[in-house]
Amino acid sequence: MAYVPGTNRPICMVPAIGSGPALWQYRHATDPHTDIDAAGYFSDGATYGLKANDMMFVVDTDTATCTIHLVLNATTIGAATLA
């Protein structure tokens, strides 16, 4: 099931300080992380304050997994490579 604007929106856990990134969380139970990386997945992301270079923790409540993603722009989330 795709994200529906205005429902189950991402939550800002730590606001940006100065020019640093904000930290966000998005919890879901239906979409694979590859879908969340798709261009425009959060079509209303700018409305909530998502900005380029913010970080988002995506929690899949169905599989009990968490991935970290980088906000590429106000409406597109891109996966980050983690060491």
CNS distance restraints for C-alpha pairs under 8 A (distance, minus, plus):
assign (resid   1 and name CA) (resid  30 and name CA) 5.85 0.50 0.50
assign (resid   1 and name CA) (resid  31 and name CA) 6.05 0.50 0.50
assign (resid   2 and name CA) (resid  31 and name CA) 6.64 0.50 0.50
assign (resid   2 and name CA) (resid  41 and name CA) 7.77 0.50 0.50
assign (resid   3 and name CA) (resid   7 and name CA) 7.66 0.50 0.50
assign (resid   3 and name CA) (resid   8 and name CA) 7.99 0.50 0.50
assign (resid   3 and name CA) (resid  41 and name CA) 6.69 0.50 0.50
assign (resid   3 and name CA) (resid  42 and name CA) 6.95 0.50 0.50
assign (resid   4 and name CA) (resid   8 and name CA) 7.86 0.50 0.50
assign (resid   5 and name CA) (resid   9 and name CA) 7.34 0.50 0.50
assign (resid   5 and name CA) (resid  42 and name CA) 7.24 0.50 0.50
assign (resid   5 and name CA) (resid  43 and name CA) 6.76 0.50 0.50
assign (resid   5 and name CA) (resid  44 and name CA) 6.04 0.50 0.50
assign (resid   6 and name CA) (resid  44 and name CA) 7.71 0.50 0.50
assign (resid   8 and name CA) (resid  26 and name CA) 7.82 0.50 0.50
assign (resid   8 and name CA) (resid  27 and name CA) 7.62 0.50 0.50
assign (resid   8 and name CA) (resid  28 and name CA) 7.88 0.50 0.50
assign (resid   9 and name CA) (resid  26 and name CA) 6.89 0.50 0.50
assign (resid  10 and name CA) (resid  24 and name CA) 6.46 0.50 0.50
assign (resid  10 and name CA) (resid  25 and name CA) 5.61 0.50 0.50
assign (resid  10 and name CA) (resid  26 and name CA) 4.56 0.50 0.50
assign (resid  10 and name CA) (resid  27 and name CA) 7.57 0.50 0.50
assign (resid  10 and name CA) (resid  48 and name CA) 7.84 0.50 0.50
assign (resid  11 and name CA) (resid  24 and name CA) 5.52 0.50 0.50
assign (resid  11 and name CA) (resid  25 and name CA) 5.30 0.50 0.50
assign (resid  11 and name CA) (resid  26 and name CA) 6.44 0.50 0.50
assign (resid  12 and name CA) (resid  22 and name CA) 7.09 0.50 0.50
assign (resid  12 and name CA) (resid  23 and name CA) 6.03 0.50 0.50
assign (resid  12 and name CA) (resid  24 and name CA) 4.36 0.50 0.50
assign (resid  12 and name CA) (resid  25 and name CA) 6.44 0.50 0.50
assign (resid  13 and name CA) (resid  22 and name CA) 7.74 0.50 0.50
assign (resid  13 and name CA) (resid  23 and name CA) 5.58 0.50 0.50
assign (resid  13 and name CA) (resid  24 and name CA) 5.24 0.50 0.50
assign (resid  13 and name CA) (resid  25 and name CA) 6.58 0.50 0.50
assign (resid  14 and name CA) (resid  22 and name CA) 5.61 0.50 0.50
assign (resid  14 and name CA) (resid  23 and name CA) 4.98 0.50 0.50
assign (resid  14 and name CA) (resid  24 and name CA) 6.94 0.50 0.50
assign (resid  15 and name CA) (resid  21 and name CA) 7.64 0.50 0.50
assign (resid  15 and name CA) (resid  22 and name CA) 4.68 0.50 0.50
assign (resid  15 and name CA) (resid  23 and name CA) 6.53 0.50 0.50
assign (resid  16 and name CA) (resid  20 and name CA) 5.42 0.50 0.50
assign (resid  16 and name CA) (resid  21 and name CA) 4.99 0.50 0.50
assign (resid  16 and name CA) (resid  22 and name CA) 4.08 0.50 0.50
assign (resid  16 and name CA) (resid  23 and name CA) 7.45 0.50 0.50
assign (resid  17 and name CA) (resid  21 and name CA) 7.26 0.50 0.50
assign (resid  17 and name CA) (resid  22 and name CA) 7.55 0.50 0.50
assign (resid  21 and name CA) (resid  53 and name CA) 5.91 0.50 0.50
assign (resid  21 and name CA) (resid  54 and name CA) 4.43 0.50 0.50
assign (resid  21 and name CA) (resid  55 and name CA) 6.69 0.50 0.50
assign (resid  22 and name CA) (resid  54 and name CA) 4.97 0.50 0.50
assign (resid  22 and name CA) (resid  55 and name CA) 6.35 0.50 0.50
assign (resid  23 and name CA) (resid  54 and name CA) 6.14 0.50 0.50
assign (resid  23 and name CA) (resid  55 and name CA) 5.02 0.50 0.50
assign (resid  23 and name CA) (resid  56 and name CA) 5.78 0.50 0.50
assign (resid  23 and name CA) (resid  57 and name CA) 7.62 0.50 0.50
assign (resid  24 and name CA) (resid  54 and name CA) 7.56 0.50 0.50
assign (resid  24 and name CA) (resid  55 and name CA) 6.14 0.50 0.50
assign (resid  24 and name CA) (resid  56 and name CA) 4.45 0.50 0.50
assign (resid  24 and name CA) (resid  57 and name CA) 6.06 0.50 0.50
assign (resid  25 and name CA) (resid  56 and name CA) 5.42 0.50 0.50
assign (resid  25 and name CA) (resid  57 and name CA) 4.71 0.50 0.50
assign (resid  25 and name CA) (resid  58 and name CA) 5.85 0.50 0.50
assign (resid  25 and name CA) (resid  59 and name CA) 7.39 0.50 0.50
assign (resid  26 and name CA) (resid  56 and name CA) 7.14 0.50 0.50
assign (resid  26 and name CA) (resid  57 and name CA) 6.35 0.50 0.50
assign (resid  26 and name CA) (resid  58 and name CA) 4.89 0.50 0.50
assign (resid  26 and name CA) (resid  59 and name CA) 6.16 0.50 0.50
assign (resid  27 and name CA) (resid  58 and name CA) 5.97 0.50 0.50
assign (resid  27 and name CA) (resid  59 and name CA) 4.72 0.50 0.50
assign (resid  27 and name CA) (resid  60 and name CA) 6.03 0.50 0.50
assign (resid  27 and name CA) (resid  61 and name CA) 6.62 0.50 0.50
assign (resid  28 and name CA) (resid  58 and name CA) 7.80 0.50 0.50
assign (resid  28 and name CA) (resid  59 and name CA) 6.38 0.50 0.50
assign (resid  28 and name CA) (resid  60 and name CA) 5.19 0.50 0.50
assign (resid  28 and name CA) (resid  61 and name CA) 5.81 0.50 0.50
assign (resid  28 and name CA) (resid  62 and name CA) 7.65 0.50 0.50
assign (resid  29 and name CA) (resid  60 and name CA) 5.23 0.50 0.50
assign (resid  29 and name CA) (resid  61 and name CA) 4.90 0.50 0.50
assign (resid  29 and name CA) (resid  62 and name CA) 4.71 0.50 0.50
assign (resid  29 and name CA) (resid  63 and name CA) 7.67 0.50 0.50
assign (resid  30 and name CA) (resid  60 and name CA) 7.56 0.50 0.50
assign (resid  30 and name CA) (resid  62 and name CA) 7.18 0.50 0.50
assign (resid  31 and name CA) (resid  35 and name CA) 6.15 0.50 0.50
assign (resid  31 and name CA) (resid  36 and name CA) 6.89 0.50 0.50
assign (resid  31 and name CA) (resid  60 and name CA) 7.95 0.50 0.50
assign (resid  32 and name CA) (resid  36 and name CA) 6.78 0.50 0.50
assign (resid  33 and name CA) (resid  37 and name CA) 6.40 0.50 0.50
assign (resid  33 and name CA) (resid  58 and name CA) 7.81 0.50 0.50
assign (resid  33 and name CA) (resid  67 and name CA) 7.74 0.50 0.50
assign (resid  34 and name CA) (resid  38 and name CA) 6.70 0.50 0.50
assign (resid  35 and name CA) (resid  41 and name CA) 7.48 0.50 0.50
assign (resid  36 and name CA) (resid  41 and name CA) 5.83 0.50 0.50
assign (resid  36 and name CA) (resid  77 and name CA) 6.80 0.50 0.50
assign (resid  37 and name CA) (resid  41 and name CA) 7.06 0.50 0.50
assign (resid  37 and name CA) (resid  76 and name CA) 7.02 0.50 0.50
assign (resid  37 and name CA) (resid  77 and name CA) 5.01 0.50 0.50
assign (resid  37 and name CA) (resid  78 and name CA) 4.96 0.50 0.50
assign (resid  37 and name CA) (resid  79 and name CA) 6.22 0.50 0.50
assign (resid  38 and name CA) (resid  76 and name CA) 6.86 0.50 0.50
assign (resid  38 and name CA) (resid  77 and name CA) 6.97 0.50 0.50
assign (resid  38 and name CA) (resid  78 and name CA) 7.56 0.50 0.50
assign (resid  39 and name CA) (resid  75 and name CA) 7.22 0.50 0.50
assign (resid  39 and name CA) (resid  76 and name CA) 4.86 0.50 0.50
assign (resid  39 and name CA) (resid  77 and name CA) 6.97 0.50 0.50
assign (resid  40 and name CA) (resid  75 and name CA) 4.93 0.50 0.50
assign (resid  40 and name CA) (resid  76 and name CA) 4.82 0.50 0.50
assign (resid  40 and name CA) (resid  77 and name CA) 7.73 0.50 0.50
assign (resid  41 and name CA) (resid  75 and name CA) 6.72 0.50 0.50
assign (resid  41 and name CA) (resid  76 and name CA) 6.21 0.50 0.50
assign (resid  41 and name CA) (resid  77 and name CA) 7.31 0.50 0.50
assign (resid  42 and name CA) (resid  75 and name CA) 5.17 0.50 0.50
assign (resid  42 and name CA) (resid  76 and name CA) 6.50 0.50 0.50
assign (resid  42 and name CA) (resid  77 and name CA) 7.70 0.50 0.50
assign (resid  43 and name CA) (resid  75 and name CA) 5.23 0.50 0.50
assign (resid  43 and name CA) (resid  76 and name CA) 7.81 0.50 0.50
assign (resid  44 and name CA) (resid  48 and name CA) 7.17 0.50 0.50
assign (resid  44 and name CA) (resid  75 and name CA) 6.61 0.50 0.50
assign (resid  45 and name CA) (resid  49 and name CA) 6.55 0.50 0.50
assign (resid  45 and name CA) (resid  50 and name CA) 5.36 0.50 0.50
assign (resid  45 and name CA) (resid  74 and name CA) 5.58 0.50 0.50
assign (resid  45 and name CA) (resid  75 and name CA) 5.11 0.50 0.50
assign (resid  46 and name CA) (resid  50 and name CA) 5.11 0.50 0.50
assign (resid  46 and name CA) (resid  51 and name CA) 6.90 0.50 0.50
assign (resid  46 and name CA) (resid  74 and name CA) 4.85 0.50 0.50
assign (resid  46 and name CA) (resid  75 and name CA) 6.49 0.50 0.50
assign (resid  49 and name CA) (resid  74 and name CA) 7.85 0.50 0.50
assign (resid  50 and name CA) (resid  54 and name CA) 6.80 0.50 0.50
assign (resid  50 and name CA) (resid  71 and name CA) 7.31 0.50 0.50
assign (resid  50 and name CA) (resid  73 and name CA) 7.78 0.50 0.50
assign (resid  50 and name CA) (resid  74 and name CA) 5.38 0.50 0.50
assign (resid  50 and name CA) (resid  75 and name CA) 7.64 0.50 0.50
assign (resid  51 and name CA) (resid  71 and name CA) 6.56 0.50 0.50
assign (resid  51 and name CA) (resid  72 and name CA) 7.80 0.50 0.50
assign (resid  51 and name CA) (resid  73 and name CA) 5.93 0.50 0.50
assign (resid  51 and name CA) (resid  74 and name CA) 5.07 0.50 0.50
assign (resid  52 and name CA) (resid  70 and name CA) 7.82 0.50 0.50
assign (resid  52 and name CA) (resid  71 and name CA) 5.09 0.50 0.50
assign (resid  52 and name CA) (resid  72 and name CA) 4.99 0.50 0.50
assign (resid  52 and name CA) (resid  73 and name CA) 4.41 0.50 0.50
assign (resid  52 and name CA) (resid  74 and name CA) 6.19 0.50 0.50
assign (resid  53 and name CA) (resid  70 and name CA) 5.92 0.50 0.50
assign (resid  53 and name CA) (resid  71 and name CA) 5.21 0.50 0.50
assign (resid  53 and name CA) (resid  72 and name CA) 6.20 0.50 0.50
assign (resid  53 and name CA) (resid  73 and name CA) 7.60 0.50 0.50
assign (resid  54 and name CA) (resid  70 and name CA) 6.05 0.50 0.50
assign (resid  54 and name CA) (resid  71 and name CA) 5.28 0.50 0.50
assign (resid  55 and name CA) (resid  68 and name CA) 6.90 0.50 0.50
assign (resid  55 and name CA) (resid  69 and name CA) 5.77 0.50 0.50
assign (resid  55 and name CA) (resid  70 and name CA) 4.82 0.50 0.50
assign (resid  55 and name CA) (resid  71 and name CA) 6.12 0.50 0.50
assign (resid  56 and name CA) (resid  68 and name CA) 5.65 0.50 0.50
assign (resid  56 and name CA) (resid  69 and name CA) 5.07 0.50 0.50
assign (resid  56 and name CA) (resid  70 and name CA) 6.29 0.50 0.50
assign (resid  56 and name CA) (resid  71 and name CA) 7.23 0.50 0.50
assign (resid  57 and name CA) (resid  66 and name CA) 6.58 0.50 0.50
assign (resid  57 and name CA) (resid  67 and name CA) 5.81 0.50 0.50
assign (resid  57 and name CA) (resid  68 and name CA) 4.65 0.50 0.50
assign (resid  57 and name CA) (resid  69 and name CA) 6.40 0.50 0.50
assign (resid  58 and name CA) (resid  66 and name CA) 5.48 0.50 0.50
assign (resid  58 and name CA) (resid  67 and name CA) 5.31 0.50 0.50
assign (resid  58 and name CA) (resid  68 and name CA) 6.20 0.50 0.50
assign (resid  58 and name CA) (resid  69 and name CA) 7.29 0.50 0.50
assign (resid  59 and name CA) (resid  64 and name CA) 7.14 0.50 0.50
assign (resid  59 and name CA) (resid  65 and name CA) 5.90 0.50 0.50
assign (resid  59 and name CA) (resid  66 and name CA) 4.45 0.50 0.50
assign (resid  59 and name CA) (resid  67 and name CA) 6.75 0.50 0.50
assign (resid  60 and name CA) (resid  64 and name CA) 5.64 0.50 0.50
assign (resid  60 and name CA) (resid  65 and name CA) 5.33 0.50 0.50
assign (resid  60 and name CA) (resid  66 and name CA) 6.20 0.50 0.50
assign (resid  61 and name CA) (resid  65 and name CA) 7.12 0.50 0.50
assign (resid  68 and name CA) (resid  79 and name CA) 6.85 0.50 0.50
assign (resid  68 and name CA) (resid  80 and name CA) 6.31 0.50 0.50
assign (resid  69 and name CA) (resid  77 and name CA) 6.45 0.50 0.50
assign (resid  69 and name CA) (resid  78 and name CA) 5.75 0.50 0.50
assign (resid  69 and name CA) (resid  79 and name CA) 4.44 0.50 0.50
assign (resid  69 and name CA) (resid  80 and name CA) 5.01 0.50 0.50
assign (resid  70 and name CA) (resid  77 and name CA) 5.91 0.50 0.50
assign (resid  70 and name CA) (resid  78 and name CA) 5.27 0.50 0.50
assign (resid  70 and name CA) (resid  79 and name CA) 5.86 0.50 0.50
assign (resid  70 and name CA) (resid  80 and name CA) 5.61 0.50 0.50
assign (resid  71 and name CA) (resid  75 and name CA) 7.85 0.50 0.50
assign (resid  71 and name CA) (resid  76 and name CA) 6.22 0.50 0.50
assign (resid  71 and name CA) (resid  77 and name CA) 4.56 0.50 0.50
assign (resid  71 and name CA) (resid  78 and name CA) 6.00 0.50 0.50
assign (resid  72 and name CA) (resid  76 and name CA) 5.67 0.50 0.50
assign (resid  72 and name CA) (resid  77 and name CA) 5.65 0.50 0.50
assign (resid  72 and name CA) (resid  78 and name CA) 5.97 0.50 0.50
assign (resid  73 and name CA) (resid  77 and name CA) 7.27 0.50 0.50
